[in-house]
Amino acid sequence: MTTPLFLLRCTQLGLSMADLELLSIGLINDMYAESSNDDCNYATLATQEDFDRF
């Protein structure tokens, strides 16, 4: 990963330069990866009954 790509990801997440003092590179990468899951539509959501059977 290059510095410009890292800073682009930070901008896409809405992080400020002050936020970067508090977060690690790995955490920011994880946040970026998880942000793509926000738009994912899952076919089925588990119910309480499913959890009870588990």
mmCIF entry with sequence, helices, sheets and N, C-alpha, C, O atoms, coordinates in Angstrom:
data_MODEL
# 
_entry.id   MODEL 
# 
_entity.id                         1 
_entity.type                       polymer 
_entity.pdbx_number_of_molecules   1 
# 
_entity_poly.entity_id                      1 
_entity_poly.type                           'polypeptide(L)' 
_entity_poly.nstd_linkage                   no 
_entity_poly.nstd_monomer                   no 
_entity_poly.pdbx_seq_one_letter_code       MTTPLFLLRCTQLGLSMADLELLSIGLINDMYAESSNDDCNYATLATQEDFDRF 
_entity_poly.pdbx_seq_one_letter_code_can   MTTPLFLLRCTQLGLSMADLELLSIGLINDMYAESSNDDCNYATLATQEDFDRF 
_entity_poly.pdbx_strand_id                 A 
# 
loop_
_entity_poly_seq.entity_id 
_entity_poly_seq.num 
_entity_poly_seq.mon_id 
_entity_poly_seq.hetero 
1 1  MET n 
1 2  THR n 
1 3  THR n 
1 4  PRO n 
1 5  LEU n 
1 6  PHE n 
1 7  LEU n 
1 8  LEU n 
1 9  ARG n 
1 10 CYS n 
1 11 THR n 
1 12 GLN n 
1 13 LEU n 
1 14 GLY n 
1 15 LEU n 
1 16 SER n 
1 17 MET n 
1 18 ALA n 
1 19 ASP n 
1 20 LEU n 
1 21 GLU n 
1 22 LEU n 
1 23 LEU n 
1 24 SER n 
1 25 ILE n 
1 26 GLY n 
1 27 LEU n 
1 28 ILE n 
1 29 ASN n 
1 30 ASP n 
1 31 MET n 
1 32 TYR n 
1 33 ALA n 
1 34 GLU n 
1 35 SER n 
1 36 SER n 
1 37 ASN n 
1 38 ASP n 
1 39 ASP n 
1 40 CYS n 
1 41 ASN n 
1 42 TYR n 
1 43 ALA n 
1 44 THR n 
1 45 LEU n 
1 46 ALA n 
1 47 THR n 
1 48 GLN n 
1 49 GLU n 
1 50 ASP n 
1 51 PHE n 
1 52 ASP n 
1 53 ARG n 
1 54 PHE n 
# 
_struct_asym.id          A 
_struct_asym.entity_id   1 
# 
loop_
_struct_conf.conf_type_id 
_struct_conf.id 
_struct_conf.pdbx_PDB_helix_id 
_struct_conf.beg_label_comp_id 
_struct_conf.beg_label_asym_id 
_struct_conf.beg_label_seq_id 
_struct_conf.pdbx_beg_PDB_ins_code 
_struct_conf.end_label_comp_id 
_struct_conf.end_label_asym_id 
_struct_conf.end_label_seq_id 
_struct_conf.pdbx_end_PDB_ins_code 
_struct_conf.beg_auth_comp_id 
_struct_conf.beg_auth_asym_id 
_struct_conf.beg_auth_seq_id 
_struct_conf.end_auth_comp_id 
_struct_conf.end_auth_asym_id 
_struct_conf.end_auth_seq_id 
_struct_conf.pdbx_PDB_helix_class 
_struct_conf.details 
_struct_conf.pdbx_PDB_helix_length 
HELX_P HELX_P1 AA1 THR A 3  ? LEU A 13 ? THR A 3  LEU A 13 1 ? 11 
HELX_P HELX_P2 AA2 MET A 17 ? LEU A 22 ? MET A 17 LEU A 22 1 ? 6  
HELX_P HELX_P3 AA3 ILE A 25 ? SER A 35 ? ILE A 25 SER A 35 1 ? 11 
HELX_P HELX_P4 AA4 SER A 36 ? ASP A 39 ? SER A 36 ASP A 39 5 ? 4  
HELX_P HELX_P5 AA5 GLN A 48 ? ARG A 53 ? GLN A 48 ARG A 53 1 ? 6  
# 
_struct_conf_type.id          HELX_P 
_struct_conf_type.criteria    ? 
_struct_conf_type.reference   ? 
# 
loop_
_atom_site.group_PDB 
_atom_site.id 
_atom_site.type_symbol 
_atom_site.label_atom_id 
_atom_site.label_alt_id 
_atom_site.label_comp_id 
_atom_site.label_asym_id 
_atom_site.label_entity_id 
_atom_site.label_seq_id 
_atom_site.pdbx_PDB_ins_code 
_atom_site.Cartn_x 
_atom_site.Cartn_y 
_atom_site.Cartn_z 
_atom_site.occupancy 
_atom_site.B_iso_or_equiv 
_atom_site.pdbx_formal_charge 
_atom_site.auth_seq_id 
_atom_site.auth_comp_id 
_atom_site.auth_asym_id 
_atom_site.auth_atom_id 
_atom_site.pdbx_PDB_model_num 
ATOM 1   N N  . MET A 1 1  ? 0.852   -1.161  0.000  1.00 0.00 ? 1  MET A N  1 
ATOM 2   C CA . MET A 1 1  ? 0.000   0.000   0.000  1.00 0.00 ? 1  MET A CA 1 
ATOM 3   C C  . MET A 1 1  ? 0.906   1.234   0.000  1.00 0.00 ? 1  MET A C  1 
ATOM 4   O O  . MET A 1 1  ? 1.908   1.292   0.713  1.00 0.00 ? 1  MET A O  1 
ATOM 5   N N  . THR A 1 2  ? 0.536   2.190   -0.797 1.00 0.00 ? 2  THR A N  1 
ATOM 6   C CA . THR A 1 2  ? 1.304   3.428   -0.865 1.00 0.00 ? 2  THR A CA 1 
ATOM 7   C C  . THR A 1 2  ? 0.703   4.464   0.081  1.00 0.00 ? 2  THR A C  1 
ATOM 8   O O  . THR A 1 2  ? -0.441  4.335   0.516  1.00 0.00 ? 2  THR A O  1 
ATOM 9   N N  . THR A 1 3  ? 1.473   5.470   0.384  1.00 0.00 ? 3  THR A N  1 
ATOM 10  C CA . THR A 1 3  ? 0.989   6.546   1.255  1.00 0.00 ? 3  THR A CA 1 
ATOM 11  C C  . THR A 1 3  ? -0.231  7.240   0.666  1.00 0.00 ? 3  THR A C  1 
ATOM 12  O O  . THR A 1 3  ? -1.201  7.469   1.389  1.00 0.00 ? 3  THR A O  1 
ATOM 13  N N  . PRO A 1 4  ? -0.219  7.588   -0.641 1.00 0.00 ? 4  PRO A N  1 
ATOM 14  C CA . PRO A 1 4  ? -1.427  8.224   -1.194 1.00 0.00 ? 4  PRO A CA 1 
ATOM 15  C C  . PRO A 1 4  ? -2.676  7.352   -1.090 1.00 0.00 ? 4  PRO A C  1 
ATOM 16  O O  . PRO A 1 4  ? -3.766  7.857   -0.824 1.00 0.00 ? 4  PRO A O  1 
ATOM 17  N N  . LEU A 1 5  ? -2.522  6.044   -1.298 1.00 0.00 ? 5  LEU A N  1 
ATOM 18  C CA . LEU A 1 5  ? -3.665  5.140   -1.190 1.00 0.00 ? 5  LEU A CA 1 
ATOM 19  C C  . LEU A 1 5  ? -4.167  5.091   0.254  1.00 0.00 ? 5  LEU A C  1 
ATOM 20  O O  . LEU A 1 5  ? -5.374  5.108   0.499  1.00 0.00 ? 5  LEU A O  1 
ATOM 21  N N  . PHE A 1 6  ? -3.240  5.030   1.199  1.00 0.00 ? 6  PHE A N  1 
ATOM 22  C CA . PHE A 1 6  ? -3.625  5.021   2.607  1.00 0.00 ? 6  PHE A CA 1 
ATOM 23  C C  . PHE A 1 6  ? -4.377  6.292   2.961  1.00 0.00 ? 6  PHE A C  1 
ATOM 24  O O  . PHE A 1 6  ? -5.412  6.227   3.624  1.00 0.00 ? 6  PHE A O  1 
ATOM 25  N N  . LEU A 1 7  ? -3.883  7.440   2.537  1.00 0.00 ? 7  LEU A N  1 
ATOM 26  C CA . LEU A 1 7  ? -4.551  8.708   2.845  1.00 0.00 ? 7  LEU A CA 1 
ATOM 27  C C  . LEU A 1 7  ? -5.894  8.821   2.133  1.00 0.00 ? 7  LEU A C  1 
ATOM 28  O O  . LEU A 1 7  ? -6.820  9.431   2.667  1.00 0.00 ? 7  LEU A O  1 
ATOM 29  N N  . LEU A 1 8  ? -6.017  8.249   0.948  1.00 0.00 ? 8  LEU A N  1 
ATOM 30  C CA . LEU A 1 8  ? -7.304  8.223   0.252  1.00 0.00 ? 8  LEU A CA 1 
ATOM 31  C C  . LEU A 1 8  ? -8.316  7.417   1.047  1.00 0.00 ? 8  LEU A C  1 
ATOM 32  O O  . LEU A 1 8  ? -9.464  7.835   1.198  1.00 0.00 ? 8  LEU A O  1 
ATOM 33  N N  . ARG A 1 9  ? -7.898  6.267   1.556  1.00 0.00 ? 9  ARG A N  1 
ATOM 34  C CA . ARG A 1 9  ? -8.801  5.449   2.369  1.00 0.00 ? 9  ARG A CA 1 
ATOM 35  C C  . ARG A 1 9  ? -9.223  6.187   3.628  1.00 0.00 ? 9  ARG A C  1 
ATOM 36  O O  . ARG A 1 9  ? -10.381 6.110   4.038  1.00 0.00 ? 9  ARG A O  1 
ATOM 37  N N  . CYS A 1 10 ? -8.289  6.901   4.242  1.00 0.00 ? 10 CYS A N  1 
ATOM 38  C CA . CYS A 1 10 ? -8.611  7.685   5.437  1.00 0.00 ? 10 CYS A CA 1 
ATOM 39  C C  . CYS A 1 10 ? -9.645  8.751   5.104  1.00 0.00 ? 10 CYS A C  1 
ATOM 40  O O  . CYS A 1 10 ? -10.580 8.978   5.871  1.00 0.00 ? 10 CYS A O  1 
ATOM 41  N N  . THR A 1 11 ? -9.475  9.397   3.967  1.00 0.00 ? 11 THR A N  1 
ATOM 42  C CA . THR A 1 11 ? -10.423 10.428  3.537  1.00 0.00 ? 11 THR A CA 1 
ATOM 43  C C  . THR A 1 11 ? -11.791 9.810   3.271  1.00 0.00 ? 11 THR A C  1 
ATOM 44  O O  . THR A 1 11 ? -12.811 10.391  3.640  1.00 0.00 ? 11 THR A O  1 
ATOM 45  N N  . GLN A 1 12 ? -11.824 8.654   2.645  1.00 0.00 ? 12 GLN A N  1 
ATOM 46  C CA . GLN A 1 12 ? -13.090 7.984   2.353  1.00 0.00 ? 12 GLN A CA 1 
ATOM 47  C C  . GLN A 1 12 ? -13.814 7.593   3.640  1.00 0.00 ? 12 GLN A C  1 
ATOM 48  O O  . GLN A 1 12 ? -15.044 7.556   3.674  1.00 0.00 ? 12 GLN A O  1 
ATOM 49  N N  . LEU A 1 13 ? -13.061 7.304   4.693  1.00 0.00 ? 13 LEU A N  1 
ATOM 50  C CA . LEU A 1 13 ? -13.662 6.972   5.986  1.00 0.00 ? 13 LEU A CA 1 
ATOM 51  C C  . LEU A 1 13 ? -14.036 8.211   6.779  1.00 0.00 ? 13 LEU A C  1 
ATOM 52  O O  . LEU A 1 13 ? -14.725 8.111   7.794  1.00 0.00 ? 13 LEU A O  1 
ATOM 53  N N  . GLY A 1 14 ? -13.592 9.379   6.329  1.00 0.00 ? 14 GLY A N  1 
ATOM 54  C CA . GLY A 1 14 ? -13.902 10.617  7.032  1.00 0.00 ? 14 GLY A CA 1 
ATOM 55  C C  . GLY A 1 14 ? -12.992 10.869  8.223  1.00 0.00 ? 14 GLY A C  1 
ATOM 56  O O  . GLY A 1 14 ? -13.371 11.580  9.154  1.00 0.00 ? 14 GLY A O  1 
ATOM 57  N N  . LEU A 1 15 ? -11.791 10.291  8.202  1.00 0.00 ? 15 LEU A N  1 
ATOM 58  C CA . LEU A 1 15 ? -10.851 10.466  9.305  1.00 0.00 ? 15 LEU A CA 1 
ATOM 59  C C  . LEU A 1 15 ? -10.056 11.756  9.126  1.00 0.00 ? 15 LEU A C  1 
ATOM 60  O O  . LEU A 1 15 ? -9.685  12.125  8.012  1.00 0.00 ? 15 LEU A O  1 
ATOM 61  N N  . SER A 1 16 ? -9.807  12.420  10.223 1.00 0.00 ? 16 SER A N  1 
ATOM 62  C CA . SER A 1 16 ? -8.994  13.638  10.183 1.00 0.00 ? 16 SER A CA 1 
ATOM 63  C C  . SER A 1 16 ? -7.551  13.283  10.524 1.00 0.00 ? 16 SER A C  1 
ATOM 64  O O  . SER A 1 16 ? -7.257  12.168  10.956 1.00 0.00 ? 16 SER A O  1 
ATOM 65  N N  . MET A 1 17 ? -6.663  14.241  10.326 1.00 0.00 ? 17 MET A N  1 
ATOM 66  C CA . MET A 1 17 ? -5.260  14.014  10.674 1.00 0.00 ? 17 MET A CA 1 
ATOM 67  C C  . MET A 1 17 ? -5.121  13.764  12.172 1.00 0.00 ? 17 MET A C  1 
ATOM 68  O O  . MET A 1 17 ? -4.257  12.992  12.588 1.00 0.00 ? 17 MET A O  1 
ATOM 69  N N  . ALA A 1 18 ? -5.952  14.399  12.984 1.00 0.00 ? 18 ALA A N  1 
ATOM 70  C CA . ALA A 1 18 ? -5.911  14.167  14.429 1.00 0.00 ? 18 ALA A CA 1 
ATOM 71  C C  . ALA A 1 18 ? -6.323  12.729  14.759 1.00 0.00 ? 18 ALA A C  1 
ATOM 72  O O  . ALA A 1 18 ? -5.789  12.123  15.688 1.00 0.00 ? 18 ALA A O  1 
ATOM 73  N N  . ASP A 1 19 ? -7.274  12.189  13.994 1.00 0.00 ? 19 ASP A N  1 
ATOM 74  C CA . ASP A 1 19 ? -7.697  10.803  14.209 1.00 0.00 ? 19 ASP A CA 1 
ATOM 75  C C  . ASP A 1 19 ? -6.546  9.831   13.952 1.00 0.00 ? 19 ASP A C  1 
ATOM 76  O O  . ASP A 1 19 ? -6.450  8.789   14.602 1.00 0.00 ? 19 ASP A O  1 
ATOM 77  N N  . LEU A 1 20 ? -5.678  10.174  13.007 1.00 0.00 ? 20 LEU A N  1 
ATOM 78  C CA . LEU A 1 20 ? -4.583  9.273   12.659 1.00 0.00 ? 20 LEU A CA 1 
ATOM 79  C C  . LEU A 1 20 ? -3.590  9.114   13.802 1.00 0.00 ? 20 LEU A C  1 
ATOM 80  O O  . LEU A 1 20 ? -2.871  8.117   13.867 1.00 0.00 ? 20 LEU A O  1 
ATOM 81  N N  . GLU A 1 21 ? -3.547  10.086  14.698 1.00 0.00 ? 21 GLU A N  1 
ATOM 82  C CA . GLU A 1 21 ? -2.670  9.980   15.867 1.00 0.00 ? 21 GLU A CA 1 
ATOM 83  C C  . GLU A 1 21 ? -3.146  8.882   16.822 1.00 0.00 ? 21 GLU A C  1 
ATOM 84  O O  . GLU A 1 21 ? -2.350  8.318   17.573 1.00 0.00 ? 21 GLU A O  1 
ATOM 85  N N  . LEU A 1 22 ? -4.442  8.585   16.788 1.00 0.00 ? 22 LEU A N  1 
ATOM 86  C CA . LEU A 1 22 ? -5.038  7.655   17.739 1.00 0.00 ? 22 LEU A CA 1 
ATOM 87  C C  . LEU A 1 22 ? -5.225  6.244   17.185 1.00 0.00 ? 22 LEU A C  1 
ATOM 88  O O  . LEU A 1 22 ? -5.459  5.306   17.947 1.00 0.00 ? 22 LEU A O  1 
ATOM 89  N N  . LEU A 1 23 ? -5.122  6.088   15.855 1.00 0.00 ? 23 LEU A N  1 
ATOM 90  C CA . LEU A 1 23 ? -5.435  4.812   15.216 1.00 0.00 ? 23 LEU A CA 1 
ATOM 91  C C  . LEU A 1 23 ? -4.199  4.208   14.568 1.00 0.00 ? 23 LEU A C  1 
ATOM 92  O O  . LEU A 1 23 ? -3.326  4.929   14.086 1.00 0.00 ? 23 LEU A O  1 
ATOM 93  N N  . SER A 1 24 ? -4.130  2.894   14.557 1.00 0.00 ? 24 SER A N  1 
ATOM 94  C CA . SER A 1 24 ? -3.031  2.215   13.876 1.00 0.00 ? 24 SER A CA 1 
ATOM 95  C C  . SER A 1 24 ? -3.383  2.012   12.406 1.00 0.00 ? 24 SER A C  1 
ATOM 96  O O  . SER A 1 24 ? -4.549  2.093   12.020 1.00 0.00 ? 24 SER A O  1 
ATOM 97  N N  . ILE A 1 25 ? -2.377  1.750   11.601 1.00 0.00 ? 25 ILE A N  1 
ATOM 98  C CA . ILE A 1 25 ? -2.595  1.495   10.180 1.00 0.00 ? 25 ILE A CA 1 
ATOM 99  C C  . ILE A 1 25 ? -3.480  0.268   9.999  1.00 0.00 ? 25 ILE A C  1 
ATOM 100 O O  . ILE A 1 25 ? -4.375  0.261   9.153  1.00 0.00 ? 25 ILE A O  1 
ATOM 101 N N  . GLY A 1 26 ? -3.232  -0.761  10.786 1.00 0.00 ? 26 GLY A N  1 
ATOM 102 C CA . GLY A 1 26 ? -4.029  -1.983  10.684 1.00 0.00 ? 26 GLY A CA 1 
ATOM 103 C C  . GLY A 1 26 ? -5.490  -1.754  11.016 1.00 0.00 ? 26 GLY A C  1 
ATOM 104 O O  . GLY A 1 26 ? -6.373  -2.299  10.355 1.00 0.00 ? 26 GLY A O  1 
ATOM 105 N N  . LEU A 1 27 ? -5.750  -0.947  12.043 1.00 0.00 ? 27 LEU A N  1 
ATOM 106 C CA . LEU A 1 27 ? -7.130  -0.660  12.416 1.00 0.00 ? 27 LEU A CA 1 
ATOM 107 C C  . LEU A 1 27 ? -7.836  0.124   11.312 1.00 0.00 ? 27 LEU A C  1 
ATOM 108 O O  . LEU A 1 27 ? -9.003  -0.132  11.018 1.00 0.00 ? 27 LEU A O  1 
ATOM 109 N N  . ILE A 1 28 ? -7.144  1.060   10.713 1.00 0.00 ? 28 ILE A N  1 
ATOM 110 C CA . ILE A 1 28 ? -7.736  1.833   9.617  1.00 0.00 ? 28 ILE A CA 1 
ATOM 111 C C  . ILE A 1 28 ? -8.029  0.926   8.432  1.00 0.00 ? 28 ILE A C  1 
ATOM 112 O O  . ILE A 1 28 ? -9.079  1.056   7.802  1.00 0.00 ? 28 ILE A O  1 
ATOM 113 N N  . ASN A 1 29 ? -7.120  0.010   8.118  1.00 0.00 ? 29 ASN A N  1 
ATOM 114 C CA . ASN A 1 29 ? -7.368  -0.945  7.023  1.00 0.00 ? 29 ASN A CA 1 
ATOM 115 C C  . ASN A 1 29 ? -8.579  -1.827  7.335  1.00 0.00 ? 29 ASN A C  1 
ATOM 116 O O  . ASN A 1 29 ? -9.391  -2.098  6.450  1.00 0.00 ? 29 ASN A O  1 
ATOM 117 N N  . ASP A 1 30 ? -8.704  -2.274  8.584  1.00 0.00 ? 30 ASP A N  1 
ATOM 118 C CA . ASP A 1 30 ? -9.863  -3.074  8.981  1.00 0.00 ? 30 ASP A CA 1 
ATOM 119 C C  . ASP A 1 30 ? -11.150 -2.265  8.871  1.00 0.00 ? 30 ASP A C  1 
ATOM 120 O O  . ASP A 1 30 ? -12.174 -2.778  8.418  1.00 0.00 ? 30 ASP A O  1 
ATOM 121 N N  . MET A 1 31 ? -11.099 -1.008  9.283  1.00 0.00 ? 31 MET A N  1 
ATOM 122 C CA . MET A 1 31 ? -12.280 -0.139  9.192  1.00 0.00 ? 31 MET A CA 1 
ATOM 123 C C  . MET A 1 31 ? -12.698 0.039   7.736  1.00 0.00 ? 31 MET A C  1 
ATOM 124 O O  . MET A 1 31 ? -13.889 0.041   7.423  1.00 0.00 ? 31 MET A O  1 
ATOM 125 N N  . TYR A 1 32 ? -11.723 0.188   6.852  1.00 0.00 ? 32 TYR A N  1 
ATOM 126 C CA . TYR A 1 32 ? -12.029 0.359   5.432  1.00 0.00 ? 32 TYR A CA 1 
ATOM 127 C C  . TYR A 1 32 ? -12.654 -0.925  4.858  1.00 0.00 ? 32 TYR A C  1 
ATOM 128 O O  . TYR A 1 32 ? -13.620 -0.869  4.098  1.00 0.00 ? 32 TYR A O  1 
ATOM 129 N N  . ALA A 1 33 ? -12.094 -2.061  5.231  1.00 0.00 ? 33 ALA A N  1 
ATOM 130 C CA . ALA A 1 33 ? -12.631 -3.335  4.741  1.00 0.00 ? 33 ALA A CA 1 
ATOM 131 C C  . ALA A 1 33 ? -14.054 -3.541  5.242  1.00 0.00 ? 33 ALA A C  1 
ATOM 132 O O  . ALA A 1 33 ? -14.918 -3.977  4.482  1.00 0.00 ? 33 ALA A O  1 
ATOM 133 N N  . GLU A 1 34 ? -14.308 -3.235  6.507  1.00 0.00 ? 34 GLU A N  1 
ATOM 134 C CA . GLU A 1 34 ? -15.641 -3.406  7.068  1.00 0.00 ? 34 GLU A CA 1 
ATOM 135 C C  . GLU A 1 34 ? -16.638 -2.414  6.484  1.00 0.00 ? 34 GLU A C  1 
ATOM 136 O O  . GLU A 1 34 ? -17.831 -2.709  6.418  1.00 0.00 ? 34 GLU A O  1 
ATOM 137 N N  . SER A 1 35 ? -16.173 -1.253  6.063  1.00 0.00 ? 35 SER A N  1 
ATOM 138 C CA . SER A 1 35 ? -17.098 -0.264  5.500  1.00 0.00 ? 35 SER A CA 1 
ATOM 139 C C  . SER A 1 35 ? -17.729 -0.768  4.204  1.00 0.00 ? 35 SER A C  1 
ATOM 140 O O  . SER A 1 35 ? -18.839 -0.366  3.855  1.00 0.00 ? 35 SER A O  1 
ATOM 141 N N  . SER A 1 36 ? -17.023 -1.648  3.490  1.00 0.00 ? 36 SER A N  1 
ATOM 142 C CA . SER A 1 36 ? -17.607 -2.202  2.267  1.00 0.00 ? 36 SER A CA 1 
ATOM 143 C C  . SER A 1 36 ? -18.716 -3.196  2.588  1.00 0.00 ? 36 SER A C  1 
ATOM 144 O O  . SER A 1 36 ? -19.567 -3.464  1.739  1.00 0.00 ? 36 SER A O  1 
ATOM 145 N N  . ASN A 1 37 ? -18.720 -3.746  3.797  1.00 0.00 ? 37 ASN A N  1 
ATOM 146 C CA . ASN A 1 37 ? -19.783 -4.672  4.208  1.00 0.00 ? 37 ASN A CA 1 
ATOM 147 C C  . ASN A 1 37 ? -21.089 -3.944  4.530  1.00 0.00 ? 37 ASN A C  1 
ATOM 148 O O  . ASN A 1 37 ? -22.147 -4.570  4.601  1.00 0.00 ? 37 ASN A O  1 
ATOM 149 N N  . ASP A 1 38 ? -21.019 -2.631  4.723  1.00 0.00 ? 38 ASP A N  1 
ATOM 150 C CA . ASP A 1 38 ? -22.227 -1.871  5.056  1.00 0.00 ? 38 ASP A CA 1 
ATOM 151 C C  . ASP A 1 38 ? -23.279 -1.937  3.958  1.00 0.00 ? 38 ASP A C  1 
ATOM 152 O O  . ASP A 1 38 ? -24.476 -1.858  4.235  1.00 0.00 ? 38 ASP A O  1 
ATOM 153 N N  . ASP A 1 39 ? -22.838 -2.081  2.721  1.00 0.00 ? 39 ASP A N  1 
ATOM 154 C CA . ASP A 1 39 ? -23.766 -2.107  1.590  1.00 0.00 ? 39 ASP A CA 1 
ATOM 155 C C  . ASP A 1 39 ? -24.181 -3.519  1.192  1.00 0.00 ? 39 ASP A C  1 
ATOM 156 O O  . ASP A 1 39 ? -24.965 -3.700  0.261  1.00 0.00 ? 39 ASP A O  1 
ATOM 157 N N  . CYS A 1 40 ? -23.661 -4.506  1.891  1.00 0.00 ? 40 CYS A N  1 
ATOM 158 C CA . CYS A 1 40 ? -23.954 -5.894  1.550  1.00 0.00 ? 40 CYS A CA 1 
ATOM 159 C C  . CYS A 1 40 ? -25.348 -6.273  2.066  1.00 0.00 ? 40 CYS A C  1 
ATOM 160 O O  . CYS A 1 40 ? -25.685 -6.024  3.224  1.00 0.00 ? 40 CYS A O  1 
ATOM 161 N N  . ASN A 1 41 ? -26.135 -6.867  1.199  1.00 0.00 ? 41 ASN A N  1 
ATOM 162 C CA . ASN A 1 41 ? -27.458 -7.365  1.586  1.00 0.00 ? 41 ASN A CA 1 
ATOM 163 C C  . ASN A 1 41 ? -27.367 -8.876  1.761  1.00 0.00 ? 41 ASN A C  1 
ATOM 164 O O  . ASN A 1 41 ? -27.115 -9.606  0.803  1.00 0.00 ? 41 ASN A O  1 
ATOM 165 N N  . TYR A 1 42 ? -27.573 -9.335  2.986  1.00 0.00 ? 42 TYR A N  1 
ATOM 166 C CA . TYR A 1 42 ? -27.506 -10.752 3.267  1.00 0.00 ? 42 TYR A CA 1 
ATOM 167 C C  . TYR A 1 42 ? -28.866 -11.384 2.992  1.00 0.00 ? 42 TYR A C  1 
ATOM 168 O O  . TYR A 1 42 ? -29.913 -10.791 3.253  1.00 0.00 ? 42 TYR A O  1 
ATOM 169 N N  . ALA A 1 43 ? -28.822 -12.586 2.465  1.00 0.00 ? 43 ALA A N  1 
ATOM 170 C CA . ALA A 1 43 ? -30.059 -13.265 2.072  1.00 0.00 ? 43 ALA A CA 1 
ATOM 171 C C  . ALA A 1 43 ? -30.933 -13.580 3.287  1.00 0.00 ? 43 ALA A C  1 
ATOM 172 O O  . ALA A 1 43 ? -32.155 -13.457 3.207  1.00 0.00 ? 43 ALA A O  1 
ATOM 173 N N  . THR A 1 44 ? -30.343 -13.978 4.391  1.00 0.00 ? 44 THR A N  1 
ATOM 174 C CA . THR A 1 44 ? -31.098 -14.395 5.563  1.00 0.00 ? 44 THR A CA 1 
ATOM 175 C C  . THR A 1 44 ? -30.448 -13.839 6.820  1.00 0.00 ? 44 THR A C  1 
ATOM 176 O O  . THR A 1 44 ? -29.224 -13.842 6.953  1.00 0.00 ? 44 THR A O  1 
ATOM 177 N N  . LEU A 1 45 ? -31.266 -13.370 7.726  1.00 0.00 ? 45 LEU A N  1 
ATOM 178 C CA . LEU A 1 45 ? -30.779 -12.958 9.038  1.00 0.00 ? 45 LEU A CA 1 
ATOM 179 C C  . LEU A 1 45 ? -31.222 -13.993 10.057 1.00 0.00 ? 45 LEU A C  1 
ATOM 180 O O  . LEU A 1 45 ? -32.342 -14.500 9.999  1.00 0.00 ? 45 LEU A O  1 
ATOM 181 N N  . ALA A 1 46 ? -30.340 -14.297 10.981 1.00 0.00 ? 46 ALA A N  1 
ATOM 182 C CA . ALA A 1 46 ? -30.662 -15.275 12.019 1.00 0.00 ? 46 ALA A CA 1 
ATOM 183 C C  . ALA A 1 46 ? -31.707 -14.709 12.975 1.00 0.00 ? 46 ALA A C  1 
ATOM 184 O O  . ALA A 1 46 ? -31.711 -13.519 13.290 1.00 0.00 ? 46 ALA A O  1 
ATOM 185 N N  . THR A 1 47 ? -32.583 -15.588 13.422 1.00 0.00 ? 47 THR A N  1 
ATOM 186 C CA . THR A 1 47 ? -33.598 -15.214 14.408 1.00 0.00 ? 47 THR A CA 1 
ATOM 187 C C  . THR A 1 47 ? -33.147 -15.718 15.776 1.00 0.00 ? 47 THR A C  1 
ATOM 188 O O  . THR A 1 47 ? -32.135 -16.411 15.881 1.00 0.00 ? 47 THR A O  1 
ATOM 189 N N  . GLN A 1 48 ? -33.879 -15.379 16.801 1.00 0.00 ? 48 GLN A N  1 
ATOM 190 C CA . GLN A 1 48 ? -33.555 -15.873 18.145 1.00 0.00 ? 48 GLN A CA 1 
ATOM 191 C C  . GLN A 1 48 ? -33.639 -17.393 18.184 1.00 0.00 ? 48 GLN A C  1 
ATOM 192 O O  . GLN A 1 48 ? -32.836 -18.048 18.849 1.00 0.00 ? 48 GLN A O  1 
ATOM 193 N N  . GLU A 1 49 ? -34.602 -17.946 17.478 1.00 0.00 ? 49 GLU A N  1 
ATOM 194 C CA . GLU A 1 49 ? -34.746 -19.400 17.428 1.00 0.00 ? 49 GLU A CA 1 
ATOM 195 C C  . GLU A 1 49 ? -33.507 -20.055 16.821 1.00 0.00 ? 49 GLU A C  1 
ATOM 196 O O  . GLU A 1 49 ? -33.066 -21.102 17.294 1.00 0.00 ? 49 GLU A O  1 
ATOM 197 N N  . ASP A 1 50 ? -32.953 -19.456 15.796 1.00 0.00 ? 50 ASP A N  1 
ATOM 198 C CA . ASP A 1 50 ? -31.717 -19.975 15.185 1.00 0.00 ? 50 ASP A CA 1 
ATOM 199 C C  . ASP A 1 50 ? -30.579 -19.972 16.189 1.00 0.00 ? 50 ASP A C  1 
ATOM 200 O O  . ASP A 1 50 ? -29.819 -20.938 16.269 1.00 0.00 ? 50 ASP A O  1 
ATOM 201 N N  . PHE A 1 51 ? -30.453 -18.889 16.959 1.00 0.00 ? 51 PHE A N  1 
ATOM 202 C CA . PHE A 1 51 ? -29.401 -18.816 17.964 1.00 0.00 ? 51 PHE A CA 1 
ATOM 203 C C  . PHE A 1 51 ? -29.619 -19.847 19.071 1.00 0.00 ? 51 PHE A C  1 
ATOM 204 O O  . PHE A 1 51 ? -28.660 -20.441 19.564 1.00 0.00 ? 51 PHE A O  1 
ATOM 205 N N  . ASP A 1 52 ? -30.867 -20.059 19.458 1.00 0.00 ? 52 ASP A N  1 
ATOM 206 C CA . ASP A 1 52 ? -31.167 -21.033 20.490 1.00 0.00 ? 52 ASP A CA 1 
ATOM 207 C C  . ASP A 1 52 ? -30.782 -22.449 20.031 1.00 0.00 ? 52 ASP A C  1 
ATOM 208 O O  . ASP A 1 52 ? -30.259 -23.233 20.822 1.00 0.00 ? 52 ASP A O  1 
ATOM 209 N N  . ARG A 1 53 ? -31.034 -22.772 18.778 1.00 0.00 ? 53 ARG A N  1 
ATOM 210 C CA . ARG A 1 53 ? -30.681 -24.073 18.245 1.00 0.00 ? 53 ARG A CA 1 
ATOM 211 C C  . ARG A 1 53 ? -29.182 -24.249 18.111 1.00 0.00 ? 53 ARG A C  1 
ATOM 212 O O  . ARG A 1 53 ? -28.667 -25.361 18.229 1.00 0.00 ? 53 ARG A O  1 
ATOM 213 N N  . PHE A 1 54 ? -28.493 -23.166 17.866 1.00 0.00 ? 54 PHE A N  1 
ATOM 214 C CA . PHE A 1 54 ? -27.048 -23.203 17.729 1.00 0.00 ? 54 PHE A CA 1 
ATOM 215 C C  . PHE A 1 54 ? -26.402 -23.617 19.022 1.00 0.00 ? 54 PHE A C  1 
ATOM 216 O O  . PHE A 1 54 ? -25.177 -23.706 19.100 1.00 0.00 ? 54 PHE A O  1 
# 
